[in-house]
Amino acid sequence: MGRYLANLPNLVIANGATDTTTPITSYLDDAKTLTIVAPSALTGTVTVQISVDGGTTYVDAGSGGSDITIGAGNAVTITDPSFNGLRVTSSIAEGAERTFTVIKSFEV
């Protein structure tokens, strides 16, 4: 059994918006880890949100009792994800389009 990496669709917050324009609701079922890489500039505090109903309802993802946030130019890795929708949201409207790279690892 080998572990492989795959690029998922980017998460994008449009200029002047707070939420991802298109969440990821596919390609998550076989993920062992998900890594989200933030752009080098952010206007607000960006929080990872997850859905367990295929993207209808989102809640803040947490770890150790705290929300998972991503700083500008940083990355966060989620191990053994058990959700089927992923997006990011900013605390205030972003001053430019922000693109977050998402990579998963999976085993075959």
C-alpha positions in Angstrom: 0.0 0.0 0.0 1.4 3.4 -1.0 0.6 6.9 0.0 0.0 9.5 -2.7 -0.7 13.2 -3.0 -3.4 14.9 -5.2 -4.2 18.5 -5.8 -7.9 19.3 -5.1 -9.7 22.3 -6.5 -8.5 25.6 -5.0 -10.7 27.4 -2.4 -11.2 31.0 -3.5 -12.6 34.0 -1.6 -13.5 36.7 -4.1 -12.5 40.3 -3.7 -14.9 41.9 -1.3 -16.3 38.6 -0.1 -16.0 36.6 3.1 -16.8 33.0 2.1 -15.3 30.6 -0.5 -17.1 31.0 -3.8 -17.2 27.2 -4.4 -16.6 24.8 -1.5 -15.1 21.4 -2.1 -17.7 18.7 -1.8 -16.1 16.0 -3.9 -12.8 14.0 -3.6 -12.8 14.0 0.2 -14.0 10.5 0.9 -10.6 8.7 0.6 -8.4 11.5 2.1 -6.0 10.5 4.9 -4.9 14.1 5.3 -5.9 17.5 3.8 -3.5 20.4 3.7 -4.8 23.9 3.1 -2.1 26.5 2.1 -3.0 30.2 2.5 -2.0 33.0 0.2 0.7 35.4 1.3 -1.8 38.2 2.1 -5.1 38.1 4.0 -7.3 40.9 5.2 -9.2 39.0 7.9 -8.9 36.0 10.2 -9.6 32.9 8.0 -11.3 30.0 9.6 -11.7 26.4 8.2 -15.3 25.3 8.0 -16.6 21.8 7.4 -19.9 20.2 6.4 -21.2 16.7 7.2 -24.3 17.0 5.0 -22.6 17.5 1.6 -22.3 21.3 1.8 -25.7 22.4 2.9 -24.6 23.5 6.4 -21.1 24.5 7.5 -19.6 24.8 11.0 -16.2 26.0 12.2 -13.6 23.1 12.3 -12.0 22.7 15.6 -9.0 21.1 17.3 -8.3 21.0 21.0 -11.3 23.2 21.7 -10.2 26.0 19.3 -11.3 26.9 15.8 -8.8 26.0 13.1 -7.5 29.3 11.5 -5.0 29.9 8.8 -2.6 32.8 8.8 -1.3 34.5 5.7 1.4 32.4 4.0 0.8 29.5 6.4 -0.7 26.0 6.0 -2.9 23.8 8.1 -3.1 20.0 7.9 -6.2 18.0 9.0 -5.6 14.3 9.7 -8.3 11.6 9.1 -11.0 14.1 8.0 -14.5 12.8 8.5 -16.6 15.4 6.6 -17.8 15.8 3.1 -17.7 19.6 2.6 -14.8 22.0 3.0 -14.5 25.8 2.7 -12.8 28.8 4.3 -14.3 32.0 5.6 -12.8 35.3 6.5 -13.9 37.4 9.5 -14.1 40.5 7.2 -14.4 41.1 3.5 -11.1 40.3 1.7 -9.4 43.2 0.0 -8.5 41.1 -3.1 -9.2 37.7 -4.5 -7.6 35.1 -2.2 -6.7 31.6 -3.4 -6.0 28.7 -1.1 -4.3 25.6 -2.4 -5.7 22.2 -1.1 -3.8 19.0 -1.3 -4.9 15.6 0.0 -3.0 12.4 0.7 -4.6 9.0 0.1 -3.6 5.4 0.1 -3.9 2.8 -2.7 
